[in-house]
Amino acid sequence: MTSLLDRFRQGLPFEAWLTASTQPKLADLQRSIRGRAEVAPENVARVTALGRRWHLLVLSADWCSDAVNIEPWVDALCAASPLLSLRLLDRDQHLDLMDQHLTNGRSRSIPVVLVLDDQGIERGWWGPRPHALQSWVMSAAAQAMAPADRYREQRRWYSEDRGRTICAELVSLLERCAEASDGGLIAPDPITPSTGELPGHAE
């Protein structure tokens, strides 16, 4: 398997990513979310219990509304544990990598988080949204909404969830990667549309 350490080194840390943004209002919103982001101690303890370093490489874009709500929590998780490090890459400048991480094998949806081990070998990936929210977005009810209304519901969900689901799913993925005996790639399970009811939140 090919090391992605060179790609990781090309990426930007979170604050540098925001500084380079062409969307200053969205960057300021991300800073605001990041300033309030607190990762649950049990998630930090679970990462610590793995006892090994991981690199999280995010494919994203500065205009992406989901990235605005997700990336501050990924950065908060990495800042809370010395075993985690984070870099972000622009999706459109790395389409070869993006096309290996398509949602349901079809769409270039972002953000996606690649989990690399300490050798830079990819062990798993996550995205583009928490599983239950992505299932709702794909539902007929959500797709029938005007885009502005759908995005408003998504923002409300993220605000009420306060990063709990994002962090919980990422930590669970790290645990699965650490436990995988064959060293293979753990990709997201196929996501099917929900019946249309907006999901609840992780406790």
Contact map, one row per residue, 1 for C-alpha under 8 A:
11100000000000000000000000000000000000000000000000000000000000000000000000000000000000000000000000000000000000000000000010000000000000000000000000000000000000000000000000000000000000000000000000000000000
11110000000000000000000000000000000000000000000000000000000000000000000000000000000000000000000000000000000000000000000110000000000000000000000000000000000000000000000000000000000000000000000000000000000
11111100000000000000000000000000000000000000000000000000000000000000000000000000000000000000000000000000000000000000001111000000000000000000000000000000000000000000000000000000000000000000000000000000000
01111111000000000000000000000000000000000000000000000000000000000000000000000000000000000000000000000000000000000001000111000000000000000000000000000000000000000000000000000000000000000000000000000000000
00111111100000000000000000000000000000000000000000000000000000000000000000000000000000000000000000000000000000000000001110000000000000000000000000000000000000000000000000000000000000000000000000000000000
00111111110000000000000000000000000000000000000000000000000000000000000000000000000000000000000000000000000000000000000000000000000000000000000000000000000000000000000000000000000000000000000000000000000
00011111111000000000000000000000000000000000000000000000000000000000000000000000000000000000000000000000000000000000000000000000000000000000000000000000000000000000000000000000000000000000000000000000000
00011111111000000000000000000000000000000000000000000010100000000000000000000000000000110000000000000000000000000000000000000000000000000000000000000000000000000000000000000000000000000000000000000000000
00001111111100000000000000000000000000000000000000000000000000000000000000000000000000100000000000000000000000000000000000000000000000000000000000000000000000000000000000000000000000000000000000000000000
00000111111100000000000000000000000000000000000000000000000000000000000000000000000000001000000000000000000000000000000000000000000000000000000000000000000000000000000000000000000000000000000000000000000
00000011111110000000000000000000000000000000000000000000100000000000000000000000000000111000000000000000000000000000000000000000000000000000000000000000000000000000000000000000000000000000000000000000000
00000000111111011000000000000000000000000000000000000000000000000000000000000000000000111000000000000000000000000000000000000000000000000000000000000000000000000000000000000000000000000000000000000000000
00000000001111111000000000000000000000000000000000000000000000000000000000000000000001110000000000000000000000000000000000000000000000000000000000000000000000000000000000000000000000000000000000000000000
00000000000111111100000000000000000000000000000000000000000000000000001100100000000001110000000000000000000000000000000000000000000000000000000000000000000000000000000000000000000000000000000000000000000
00000000000011111110000000000000000000000000000000000000000000000000000000000000000000000000000000000000000000000000000000000000000000000000000000000000000000000000000000000000000000000000000000000000000
00000000000111111111000000000000000000000000000000000000000000000000000000000000000000000000000000000000000000000000000000000000000000000000000000000000000000000000000000000000000000000000000000000000000
00000000000111111111100000000000000000000000000000000000000000000000000000000000000000010000000000000000000000000000000000000000000000000000000000000000000000000000000000000000000000000000000000000000000
00000000000001111111100100100100000000000000000000000000000001000000000000000000000000000000000000000000000000000000000000000000000000000000000000000000000000000000000000000000000000000000000000000000000
00000000000000111111100000100000000000000000000000000000000000000000000000000000000000000000000000000000000000000000000000000000000000000000000000000000000000000000000000000000000000000000000000000000000
00000000000000011111110000000000000000000000000000000000000000000000000000000000000000000000000000000000000000000000000000000000000000000000000000000000000000000000000000000000000000000000000000000000000
00000000000000001111111100100000000000000000000000000000000001000000000000000000000000000000000000000000000000000000000000000000000000000000000000000000000000000000000000000000000000000000000000000000000
00000000000000000001111100000000000000000000000000000000000001000000000000000000000000000000000000000000000000000000000000000000000000000000000000000000000000000000000000000000000000000000000000000000000
00000000000000000000111111100000000000000000000000000000000001100000000000000000000000000000000000000000000000000000000000000000000000000000000000000000000000000000000000000000000000000000000000000000000
00000000000000000100111111110000000000000000000000000000000000000000000000000000000000000000000000000000000000000000000000000000000000000000000000000000000000000000000000000000000000000000000000000000000
00000000000000000000001111111000000000000000000000000000000000000000000000000000000000000000000000000000000000000000000000000000000000000000000000000000000000000000000000000000000000000000000000000000000
00000000000000000000001111111100000000000000000000000000000001100001000000000000000000000000000000000000000000000000000000000000000000000000000000000000000000000000000000000000000000000000000000000000000
00000000000000000110101111111110000000000000000000000000000001000001000000000000000000000000000000000000000000000000000000000000000000000000000000000000000000000000000000000000000000000000000000000000000
00000000000000000000000111111111000000000000000000000000000000000000000000000000000000000000000000000000000000000000000000000000000000000000000000000000000000000000000000000000000000000000000000000000000
00000000000000000000000011111111100000000000000000000000000000000001000000000000000000000000000000000000000000000000000000000000000000000000000000000000000000000000000000000000000000000000000000000000000
00000000000000000100000001111111110000000000000000000000000000000001101100000000000000000000000000000000000000000000000000000000000000000000000000000000000000000000000000000000000000000000000000000000000
00000000000000000000000000111111111000000000000000000000000000000000000100000000000000000000000000000000000000000000000000000000000000000000000000000000000000000000000000000000000000000000000000000000000
00000000000000000000000000011111111100000000000000000000000000000000000000000000000000000000000000000000000000000000000000000000000000000000000000000000000000000000000000000000000000000000000000000000000
00000000000000000000000000001111111110000000000000000000000000000000100100000000000000000000000000000000000000000000000000000000000000000000000000000000000000000000000000000000000000000000000000000000000
00000000000000000000000000000111111110000000000000000000000000000000000110110000000000000000000000000000000000000000000000000000000000000000000000000000000000000000000000000000000000000000000000000000000
00000000000000000000000000000011111110000000000000000000000000000000000000000000000000000000000000000000000000000000000000000000000000000000000000000000000000000000000000000000000000000000000000000000000
00000000000000000000000000000001111111000000000000000000000000000000000000000000000000000000000000000000000000000000000000000000000000000000000000000000000000000000000000000000000000000000000000000000000
00000000000000000000000000000000111111100000000000000000000000000000000110010000000000000000000000000000000000000000000000000000000000000000000000000000000000000110000000000000000000000000000000000000000
00000000000000000000000000000000000111110000000000000000000000000000000000010000000000000000000000000000000000000000000000000000000000000000000000000000000000000000000000000000000000000000000000000000000
00000000000000000000000000000000000011111011000000000000000000000000000010011001000000000000000000000000000000000000000000000000000000000000000000000000000000000011001000000000000000000000000000000000000
00000000000000000000000000000000000001111111000000000000000000000000000000000000000000000000000000000000000000000000000000000000000000000000000000000000000000000001000000000000000000000000000000000000000
00000000000000000000000000000000000000111111100000000000000000000000000000000000000000000000000000000000000000000000000000000000000000000000000000000000000000000000000000000000000000000000000000000000000
00000000000000000000000000000000000000011111110000000000000000000000000000000000000000000000000000000000000000000000000000000000000000000000000000000000000000000000000000000000000000000000000000000000000
00000000000000000000000000000000000000111111111000000000000000000000000000000000000000000000000000000000000000000000000000000000000000000000000000000000000000000000001100100000000000000000000000000000000
00000000000000000000000000000000000000111111111100000000000000000000000000001001100000000000000000000000000000000000000000000000000000000000000000000000000000000000000000000000000000000000000000000000000
00000000000000000000000000000000000000001111111110000000000000000000000000000000000000000000000000000000000000000000000000000000000000000000000000000000000000000000000000000000000000000000000000000000000
00000000000000000000000000000000000000000111111111000000000000000000000000000000000000000000000000000000000000000000000000000000000000000000000000000000000000000000000000100000000000000000000000000000000
00000000000000000000000000000000000000000011111111100000000000000000000000000000101000000000000000000000000000000000000000000000000000000000000000000000000000000000000000100110000000000000000000000000000
00000000000000000000000000000000000000000001111111110000000000000000000000000000101000000000000000000000000000000000000000000000000000000000000000000000000000000000000000000000000000000000000000000000000
00000000000000000000000000000000000000000000111111100000000000000000000000000000000000000000000000000000000000000000000000000000000000000000000000000000000000000000000000000000000000000000000000000000000
00000000000000000000000000000000000000000000011111110000000000000000000000000000000000000000000000000000000000000000000000000000000000000000000000000000000000000000000000000010010000000000000000000000000
00000000000000000000000000000000000000000000001111111000000000000000000000000000001000000000000000000000000000000000000000000000000000000000000000000000000000000000000000000000000000000000000000000000000
00000000000000000000000000000000000000000000000101111100000000000000000000000000001000000000000000000000000000000000010000000000000000000000000000000000000000000000000000000000000000000000000000000000000
00000000000000000000000000000000000000000000000000111110000000000000000000000000001100000000000000000000000000000000110000000000000000000000000000000000000000000000000000000000000000000000000000000000000
00000000000000000000000000000000000000000000000000011111000000000000000000000000001110000000000000000000000000000011110000000000000000000000000000000000000000000000000000000000000000000000000000000000000
00000001000000000000000000000000000000000000000000001111100000000000000000000000000111100000000000000000000000000011110100000000000000000000000000000000000000000000000000000000000000000000000000000000000
00000000000000000000000000000000000000000000000000000111110000000000000000000000000111100000000000000000000000001111000000000000000000000000000000000000000000000000000000000000000000000000000000000000000
00000001001000000000000000000000000000000000000000000011111000000000000000000000000001111000000000000000000000001111000000000000000000000000000000000000000000000000000000000000000000000000000000000000000
00000000000000000000000000000000000000000000000000000001111100000000000000000000000001111000000000000000000000111100000000000000000000000000000000000000000000000000000000000000000000000000000000000000000
00000000000000000000000000000000000000000000000000000000111110000000000000000000000000011110000001000000000001111100000000000000000000000000000000000000000000000000000000000000000000000000000000000000000
00000000000000000000000000000000000000000000000000000000011111010010000000000000000000011110000000000000000001110000000000000000000000000000000000000000000000000000000000000000000000000000000000000000000
00000000000000000000000000000000000000000000000000000000001111110010000000000000000000001111000000000000000001100000000000000000000000000000000000000000000000000000000000000000000000000000000000000000000
00000000000000000100111001100000000000000000000000000000000111110011000000000000000000000000000000000000000000000000000000000000000000000000000000000000000000000000000000000000000000000000000000000000000
00000000000000000000001001000000000000000000000000000000000011111000000000000000000000000000000000000000000000000000000000000000000000000000000000000000000000000000000000000000000000000000000000000000000
00000000000000000000000000000000000000000000000000000000000111111111000000000000000000000000000000000000000001100000000000000000000000000000000000000000000000000000000000000000000000000000000000000000000
00000000000000000000000000000000000000000000000000000000000000111111100000000000000000000000000000000000000000000000000000000000000000000000000000000000000000000000000000000000000000000000000000000000000
00000000000000000000000000000000000000000000000000000000000000011111110000000000000000000000000000000000000001100000000000000001100000000000000000000000000000000000000000000000000000000000000000000000000
00000000000000000000000000000000000000000000000000000000000111011111111000000000000000000000000000000000000001100000000000000000000000000000000000000000000000000000000000000000000000000000000000000000000
00000000000000000000000001101100000000000000000000000000000001011111111100000000000000000000000000000000000000000000000000000000000000000000000000000000000000000000000000000000000000000000000000000000000
00000000000000000000000000000100100000000000000000000000000000001111111110000000000000000000000000000000000000000000000000000000000000000000000000000000001001000000000000000000000000000000000000000000000
00000000000000000000000000000000000000000000000000000000000000000111111111000000000000000000000000000000000000100000000000000000100000000000000000000000000000000010010000000000000000000000000000000000000
00000000000001000000000000000100000000000000000000000000000000000011111111100000000000000000000000000000000000000000000000000000000000000000000000000000000000000000000000000000000000000000000000000000000
00000000000001000000000000000110110010000000000000000000000000000001111111110000000000000000000000000000000000000000000000000000000000000000000000000000000000000000000000000000000000000000000000000000000
00000000000000000000000000000000010010100000000000000000000000000000111111111000000000000000000000000000000000000000000000000000000000000000000000000000000000000010011000000000000000000000000000000000000
00000000000000000000000000000000000000000000000000000000000000000000011111111100000001000000000000000000000000000000000000000000000000000000000000000000000000000000011000000000000000000000000000000000000
00000000000001000000000000000000010000000000000000000000000000000000001111111110000001000000000000000000000000000000000000000000000000000000000000000000000000000000000000000000000000000000000000000000000
00000000000000000000000000000000010011100000000000000000000000000000000111111111000000000000000000000000000000000000000000000000000000000000000000000000000000000000000000000000000000000000000000000000000
00000000000000000000000000000000000000100001000000000000000000000000000011111111100100000000000000000000000000000000000000000000000000000000000000000000000000000000001000000000000000000000000000000000000
00000000000000000000000000000000000000000000000000000000000000000000000001111111111111000000000000000000000000000000000000000000000000000000000000000000000000000000000000000000000000000000000000000000000
00000000000000000000000000000000000000000000000000000000000000000000000000111111110110000000000000000000000000000000000000000000000000000000000000000000000000000000000000000000000000000000000000000000000
00000000000000000000000000000000000000100001000000000000000000000000000000011111110000000000000000000000000000000000000000000000000000000000000000000000000000000000000000000000000000000000000000000000000
00000000000000000000000000000000000000000001001100000000000000000000000000001111111100000000000000000000000000000000000000000000000000000000000000000000000000000000000000000000000000000000000000000000000
00000000000000000000000000000000000000000000000000000000000000000000000000000111111110000000000000000000000000000000000000000000000000000000000000000000000000000000000000000000000000000000000000000000000
00000000000000000000000000000000000000000000001100111100000000000000000000000100111110000000000000000000000000000000000000000000000000000000000000000000000000000000000000000000000000000000000000000000000
00000000000000000000000000000000000000000000000000001111000000000000000000001110111111000000000000000000000000000000000000000000000000000000000000000000000000000000000000000000000000000000000000000000000
00000000000000000000000000000000000000000000000000000111000000000000000000000110011111100000000000000000000000000000000000000000000000000000000000000000000000000000000000000000000000000000000000000000000
00000000000011000000000000000000000000000000000000000011110000000000000001100100000111110000000000000000000000000000000000000000000000000000000000000000000000000000000000000000000000000000000000000000000
00000001101111000000000000000000000000000000000000000011110000000000000000000000000011111000000000000000000000000000000000000000000000000000000000000000000000000000000000000000000000000000000000000000000
00000001001111001000000000000000000000000000000000000000111100000000000000000000000001111100000000000000000000000000000000000000000000000000000000000000000000000000000000000000000000000000000000000000000
00000000011100000000000000000000000000000000000000000000111110000000000000000000000000111110110000000000000000000000000000000000000000000000000000000000000000000000000000000000000000000000000000000000000
00000000000000000000000000000000000000000000000000000000001110000000000000000000000000011111110000000000000000000000000000000000000000000000000000000000000000000000000000000000000000000000000000000000000
00000000000000000000000000000000000000000000000000000000001110000000000000000000000000001111111001000000000001000000000000000000000000000000000000000000000000000000000000000000000000000000000000000000000
00000000000000000000000000000000000000000000000000000000000010000000000000000000000000000111111000000000000000000000000000000000000000000000000000000000000000000000000000000000000000000000000000000000000
00000000000000000000000000000000000000000000000000000000000000000000000000000000000000001111111000000000000000000000000000000000000000000000000000000000000000000000000000000000000000000000000000000000000
00000000000000000000000000000000000000000000000000000000000000000000000000000000000000001111111111000000000000000000000000000000000000000000000000000000000000000000000000000000000000000000000000000000000
00000000000000000000000000000000000000000000000000000000000000000000000000000000000000000011111111100000000000000000000000000000000000000000000000000000000000000000000000000000000000000000000000000000000
00000000000000000000000000000000000000000000000000000000000000000000000000000000000000000000011111110000000000000000000000000000000000000000000000000000000000000000000000000000000000000000000000000000000
00000000000000000000000000000000000000000000000000000000000000000000000000000000000000000000011111111000000000000000000000000000000000000000000000000000000000000000000000000000000000000000000000000000000
00000000000000000000000000000000000000000000000000000000001000000000000000000000000000000010011111111100000100000000000000000000000000000000000000000000000000000000000000000000000000000000000000000000000
00000000000000000000000000000000000000000000000000000000000000000000000000000000000000000000001111111100000100000000000000000000000000000000000000000000000000000000000000000000000000000000000000000000000
00000000000000000000000000000000000000000000000000000000000000000000000000000000000000000000000111111100000000000000000000000000000000000000000000000000000000000000000000000000000000000000000000000000000
00000000000000000000000000000000000000000000000000000000000000000000000000000000000000000000000011111110100100010000000000001000000000000000000000000000000000000000000000000000000000000000000000000000000
00000000000000000000000000000000000000000000000000000000000000000000000000000000000000000000000001111111111110000000000000000000000000000000000000000000000000000000000000000000000000000000000000000000000
00000000000000000000000000000000000000000000000000000000000000000000000000000000000000000000000000001111111110000000000000000011000000000000000000000000000000000000000000000000000000000000000000000000000
00000000000000000000000000000000000000000000000000000000000000000000000000000000000000000000000000000111111000000000000000000000000000000000000000000000000000000000000000000000000000000000011000000000000
00000000000000000000000000000000000000000000000000000000000000000000000000000000000000000000000000001111111000000000000000000000000000000000000000000000000000000000000000000000000000000000000000000000000
00000000000000000000000000000000000000000000000000000000000000000000000000000000000000000000000000000111111100000000000000000000000000000000000000000000000000000000000000000000000000000000000000000000000
00000000000000000000000000000000000000000000000000000000000000000000000000000000000000000000000000000111111110000000000000000000000000000000000000000000000000000000000000000000000000000000000000000000000
00000000000000000000000000000000000000000000000000000000000000000000000000000000000000000000000001101110011111000000000000000000000000000000000000000000000000000000000000000000000000000000000000000000000
00000000000000000000000000000000000000000000000000000000000000000000000000000000000000000000000000000110001111110000000000000001000000000000000000000000000000000000000000000000000000000000000000000000000
00000000000000000000000000000000000000000000000000000000001110010110000000000000000000000010000000000000000111110000000000000011100000000000000000000000000000000000000000000000000000000000000000000000000
00000000000000000000000000000000000000000000000000000000011110010110010000000000000000000000000000000000000011111000000000000011100000000000000000000000000000000000000000000000000000000000000000000000000
00000000000000000000000000000000000000000000000000000000011100000000000000000000000000000000000000001000000011111100000000001111000000000000000000000000000000000000000000000000000000000000000000000000000
00000000000000000000000000000000000000000000000000000001111000000000000000000000000000000000000000000000000000111110000000001110000000000000000000000000000000000000000000000000000000000000000000000000000
00000000000000000000000000000000000000000000000000000001111000000000000000000000000000000000000000000000000000011111000001111100000000000000000000000000000000000000000000000000000000000000000000000000000
00000000000000000000000000000000000000000000000000000111100000000000000000000000000000000000000000000000000000001111100001111000000000000000000000000000000000000000000000000100000000000000000000000000000
00010000000000000000000000000000000000000000000000000111100000000000000000000000000000000000000000000000000000000111111111110000000000000000000000000000000000000000000000000000000000000000000000000000000
00000000000000000000000000000000000000000000000000001110000000000000000000000000000000000000000000000000000000000011111111100000000000000000000000000000000000000000000000000000000000000000000000000000000
00000000000000000000000000000000000000000000000000011110000000000000000000000000000000000000000000000000000000000001111110000000000000000000000000000000000000000000000000000000000000000000000000000000000
00101000000000000000000000000000000000000000000000000000000000000000000000000000000000000000000000000000000000000001111110000000000000000000000000000000000000000000000000000000000000000000000000000000000
01111000000000000000000000000000000000000000000000000010000000000000000000000000000000000000000000000000000000000001111111000000000000000000000000000000000000000000000000000000000000000000000000000000000
11111000000000000000000000000000000000000000000000000000000000000000000000000000000000000000000000000000000000000001111111100000000000000000000000000000000000000000000000000000000000000000000000000000000
00110000000000000000000000000000000000000000000000000000000000000000000000000000000000000000000000000000000000000111100111111000000000000000000000000000000000000000000000000000000000001000000000000000000
00000000000000000000000000000000000000000000000000000000000000000000000000000000000000000000000000000000000000000111100011111000000000000000000000000000000000000000000000000000100000111100000000000000000
00000000000000000000000000000000000000000000000000000000000000000000000000000000000000000000000000000000000000000111000001111100000000000000000000000000000000000000000000001100100000001110000000000000000
00000000000000000000000000000000000000000000000000000000000000000000000000000000000000000000000000001000000000011110000001111110000000000000000000000000000000000000000000001000000000001111000000000000000
00000000000000000000000000000000000000000000000000000000000000000000000000000000000000000000000000000000000000011100000000011111000000000000000000000000000000000000000001001000000000000011000000000000000
00000000000000000000000000000000000000000000000000000000000000000000000000000000000000000000000000000010000001111000000000001111111000000000000000000000000000000000000000000000000000000001000000000000000
00000000000000000000000000000000000000000000000000000000000000000100000000000000000000000000000000000010000011110000000000000111110001000000000000000000000000000000000000000000000000000000000000000000000
00000000000000000000000000000000000000000000000000000000000000000100010000000000000000000000000000000000000001100000000000000011111011000000000000000000000000000000010000000000000000000000000000000000000
00000000000000000000000000000000000000000000000000000000000000000000000000000000000000000000000000000000000000000000000000000011111111000000000000000000000000000000110010000000000000000000000000000000000
00000000000000000000000000000000000000000000000000000000000000000000000000000000000000000000000000000000000000000000000000000010111111100000000000000000000000000000000000000000000000000000001000000000000
00000000000000000000000000000000000000000000000000000000000000000000000000000000000000000000000000000000000000000000000000000000011111110000000000000000000000000000000000000000000000000000000000000010000
00000000000000000000000000000000000000000000000000000000000000000000000000000000000000000000000000000000000000000000000000000000111111111000000000000000010000000000000000000000000000000000000000000110000
00000000000000000000000000000000000000000000000000000000000000000000000000000000000000000000000000000000000000000000000000000001111111111100000000000000000000000000000000000000000000000000001010000000000
00000000000000000000000000000000000000000000000000000000000000000000000000000000000000000000000000000000000000000000000000000000001111111110000000000000000000000000000000000000000000000000001111000000000
00000000000000000000000000000000000000000000000000000000000000000000000000000000000000000000000000000000000000000000000000000000000111111110010000000000000000000000000000000000000000000000000011111110000
00000000000000000000000000000000000000000000000000000000000000000000000000000000000000000000000000000000000000000000000000000000000011111110011000000100000000000000000000000000000000000000000010000000000
00000000000000000000000000000000000000000000000000000000000000000000000000000000000000000000000000000000000000000000000000000000000001111111011000000000000000000000000000000000000000000000000111000000000
00000000000000000000000000000000000000000000000000000000000000000000000000000000000000000000000000000000000000000000000000000000000000111111111000000000000000000000000000000000000000000000000011110000000
00000000000000000000000000000000000000000000000000000000000000000000000000000000000000000000000000000000000000000000000000000000000000000111111100000000000000000000000000000000000000000000000010110000000
00000000000000000000000000000000000000000000000000000000000000000000000000000000000000000000000000000000000000000000000000000000000000000011111110000000000000000000000000000000000000000000000000110000000
00000000000000000000000000000000000000000000000000000000000000000000000000000000000000000000000000000000000000000000000000000000000000011111111110000100000000000000000000000000000000000000000000010000000
00000000000000000000000000000000000000000000000000000000000000000000000000000000000000000000000000000000000000000000000000000000000000001111111111000100000000000000000000000000000000000000000000000000000
00000000000000000000000000000000000000000000000000000000000000000000000000000000000000000000000000000000000000000000000000000000000000000001111111000000000000000000000000000000000000000000000000000000000
00000000000000000000000000000000000000000000000000000000000000000000000000000000000000000000000000000000000000000000000000000000000000000000111111101100000000000000000000000000000000000000000000000000000
00000000000000000000000000000000000000000000000000000000000000000000000000000000000000000000000000000000000000000000000000000000000000000000001111111100000000000000000000000000000000000000000000000000000
00000000000000000000000000000000000000000000000000000000000000000000000000000000000000000000000000000000000000000000000000000000000000000000000011111110000000000000000000000000000000000000000000000000000
00000000000000000000000000000000000000000000000000000000000000000000000000000000000000000000000000000000000000000000000000000000000000000000000001111111000000000000000000000000000000000000000000000000000
00000000000000000000000000000000000000000000000000000000000000000000000000000000000000000000000000000000000000000000000000000000000000000000000011111111100000000000000000000000000000000000000000000000000
00000000000000000000000000000000000000000000000000000000000000000000000000000000000000000000000000000000000000000000000000000000000000001000011011111111110000000000000000000000000000000000000000000000000
00000000000000000000000000000000000000000000000000000000000000000000000000000000000000000000000000000000000000000000000000000000000000000000000000111111111000000000000000000000000000000000000000000000000
00000000000000000000000000000000000000000000000000000000000000000000000000000000000000000000000000000000000000000000000000000000000000000000000000011111111100000000000000000000000000000000000000000000000
00000000000000000000000000000000000000000000000000000000000000000000000000000000000000000000000000000000000000000000000000000000000000000000000000001111111110000000000000000000000000000000000000000000000
00000000000000000000000000000000000000000000000000000000000000000000000000000000000000000000000000000000000000000000000000000000000010000000000000000111111111000000000000000000000000000000000000000000000
00000000000000000000000000000000000000000000000000000000000000000000100000000000000000000000000000000000000000000000000000000000000000000000000000000011111111100000000000000000000000000000000000000000000
00000000000000000000000000000000000000000000000000000000000000000000000000000000000000000000000000000000000000000000000000000000000000000000000000000001111111110000000000000000000000000000000000000000000
00000000000000000000000000000000000000000000000000000000000000000000000000000000000000000000000000000000000000000000000000000000000000000000000000000000111111111000000000000000000000000000000000000000000
00000000000000000000000000000000000000000000000000000000000000000000100000000000000000000000000000000000000000000000000000000000000000000000000000000000011111111110000000000000000000000000000000000000000
00000000000000000000000000000000000000000000000000000000000000000000000000000000000000000000000000000000000000000000000000000000000000000000000000000000001111111100000000000000000000000000000000000000000
00000000000000000000000000000000000000000000000000000000000000000000000000000000000000000000000000000000000000000000000000000000000000000000000000000000000111111100000000000000000000000000000000000000100
00000000000000000000000000000000000000000000000000000000000000000000000000000000000000000000000000000000000000000000000000000000000000000000000000000000000011111111100000000000000000000000000000000000110
00000000000000000000000000000000000010000000000000000000000000000000000000000000000000000000000000000000000000000000000000000000000000000000000000000000000001111111000000000000000000000000000000000000000
00000000000000000000000000000000000010100000000000000000000000000000010010000000000000000000000000000000000000000000000000000000000000000000000000000000000001001111111000000000000000000000000000000000000
00000000000000000000000000000000000000110000000000000000000000000000000000000000000000000000000000000000000000000000000000000000000000000000000000000000000000001111111100000000000000000000000000000000111
00000000000000000000000000000000000000000000000000000000000000000000000000000000000000000000000000000000000000000000000000000000010000000000000000000000000000001011111110000000000000000000000000000000110
00000000000000000000000000000000000000000000000000000000000000000000010011000000000000000000000000000000000000000000000000000000110000000000000000000000000000000011111111000000000000000000000000000000000
00000000000000000000000000000000000000100010000000000000000000000000000011001000000000000000000000000000000000000000000000000000000000000000000000000000000000000011111111100000000000000000000000000000000
00000000000000000000000000000000000000000010000000000000000000000000000000000000000000000000000000000000000000000000000000000000000000000000000000000000000000000001111111110000000000000000000000000000000
00000000000000000000000000000000000000000000000000000000000000000000000000000000000000000000000000000000000000000000000000000000010000000000000000000000000000000000111111111000000000000000000000000000000
00000000000000000000000000000000000000000000000000000000000000000000000000000000000000000000000000000000000000000000000000000100000000000000000000000000000000000000011111111100000000000000000000000000000
00000000000000000000000000000000000000000010011000000000000000000000000000000000000000000000000000000000000000000000000000000000000000000000000000000000000000000000001111111110000000000000000000000000000
00000000000000000000000000000000000000000000000000000000000000000000000000000000000000000000000000000000000000000000000000000000000000000000000000000000000000000000000111111111000000000000000000000000000
00000000000000000000000000000000000000000000000000000000000000000000000000000000000000000000000000000000000000000000000000011100000000000000000000000000000000000000000011111111100000000000000000000000000
00000000000000000000000000000000000000000000001000000000000000000000000000000000000000000000000000000000000000000010000000010000000000000000000000000000000000000000000001111111110000000000000000000000000
00000000000000000000000000000000000000000000001001000000000000000000000000000000000000000000000000000000000000000000000000000000000000000000000000000000000000000000000000111111111000000000000000000000000
00000000000000000000000000000000000000000000000000000000000000000000000000000000000000000000000000000000000000000000000000000000000000000000000000000000000000000000000000011111111100000100000000000000000
00000000000000000000000000000000000000000000000000000000000000000000000000000000000000000000000000000000000000000000000000110000000000000000000000000000000000000000000000001111111100101100000000000000000
00000000000000000000000000000000000000000000000001000000000000000000000000000000000000000000000000000000000000000000000000000000000000000000000000000000000000000000000000000111111100000000000000000000000
00000000000000000000000000000000000000000000000000000000000000000000000000000000000000000000000000000000000000000000000000000000000000000000000000000000000000000000000000000011111110000000000000000000000
00000000000000000000000000000000000000000000000000000000000000000000000000000000000000000000000000000000000000000000000000000000000000000000000000000000000000000000000000000001111111110000000000000000000
00000000000000000000000000000000000000000000000000000000000000000000000000000000000000000000000000000000000000000000000000000000000000000000000000000000000000000000000000000000001111100000000000000000000
00000000000000000000000000000000000000000000000000000000000000000000000000000000000000000000000000000000000000000000000000000000000000000000000000000000000000000000000000000000000111110000000000000000000
00000000000000000000000000000000000000000000000000000000000000000000000000000000000000000000000000000000000000000000000000100000000000000000000000000000000000000000000000000000100111111000000000000000000
00000000000000000000000000000000000000000000000000000000000000000000000000000000000000000000000000000000000000000000000000100000000000000000000000000000000000000000000000000000000101111100000000000000000
00000000000000000000000000000000000000000000000000000000000000000000000000000000000000000000000000000000000000000000000001111000000000000000000000000000000000000000000000000000100000111110000000000000000
00000000000000000000000000000000000000000000000000000000000000000000000000000000000000000000000000000000000000000000000000111000000000000000000000000000000000000000000000000001100000011111000000000000000
00000000000000000000000000000000000000000000000000000000000000000000000000000000000000000000000000000000000000000000000000011100000000000000000000000000000000000000000000000000000000001111100000000000000
00000000000000000000000000000000000000000000000000000000000000000000000000000000000000000000000000000000000000000000000000001110000000000000000000000000000000000000000000000000000000000111110000000000000
00000000000000000000000000000000000000000000000000000000000000000000000000000000000000000000000000000000000000000000000000000000000000000000000000000000000000000000000000000000000000000011111000000000000
00000000000000000000000000000000000000000000000000000000000000000000000000000000000000000000000000000001000000000000000000000000000000000000000000000000000000000000000000000000000000000001111100000000000
00000000000000000000000000000000000000000000000000000000000000000000000000000000000000000000000000000001000000000000000000000000001001100000000000000000000000000000000000000000000000000000111110000000000
00000000000000000000000000000000000000000000000000000000000000000000000000000000000000000000000000000000000000000000000000000000000000100100000000000000000000000000000000000000000000000000011111000000000
00000000000000000000000000000000000000000000000000000000000000000000000000000000000000000000000000000000000000000000000000000000000001111111000000000000000000000000000000000000000000000000001111110000000
00000000000000000000000000000000000000000000000000000000000000000000000000000000000000000000000000000000000000000000000000000000000000110110000000000000000000000000000000000000000000000000000111111000000
00000000000000000000000000000000000000000000000000000000000000000000000000000000000000000000000000000000000000000000000000000000000000010011100000000000000000000000000000000000000000000000000011111000000
00000000000000000000000000000000000000000000000000000000000000000000000000000000000000000000000000000000000000000000000000000000000000010011110000000000000000000000000000000000000000000000000011111100000
00000000000000000000000000000000000000000000000000000000000000000000000000000000000000000000000000000000000000000000000000000000000000010000000000000000000000000000000000000000000000000000000001111110000
00000000000000000000000000000000000000000000000000000000000000000000000000000000000000000000000000000000000000000000000000000000000010010000000000000000000000000000000000000000000000000000000000011111000
00000000000000000000000000000000000000000000000000000000000000000000000000000000000000000000000000000000000000000000000000000000000110010000000000000000000000000000000000000000000000000000000000001111100
00000000000000000000000000000000000000000000000000000000000000000000000000000000000000000000000000000000000000000000000000000000000000000000000000000000000000000000000000000000000000000000000000000111110
00000000000000000000000000000000000000000000000000000000000000000000000000000000000000000000000000000000000000000000000000000000000000000000000000000000000000011001100000000000000000000000000000000011111
00000000000000000000000000000000000000000000000000000000000000000000000000000000000000000000000000000000000000000000000000000000000000000000000000000000000000001001100000000000000000000000000000000001111
00000000000000000000000000000000000000000000000000000000000000000000000000000000000000000000000000000000000000000000000000000000000000000000000000000000000000000001000000000000000000000000000000000000111
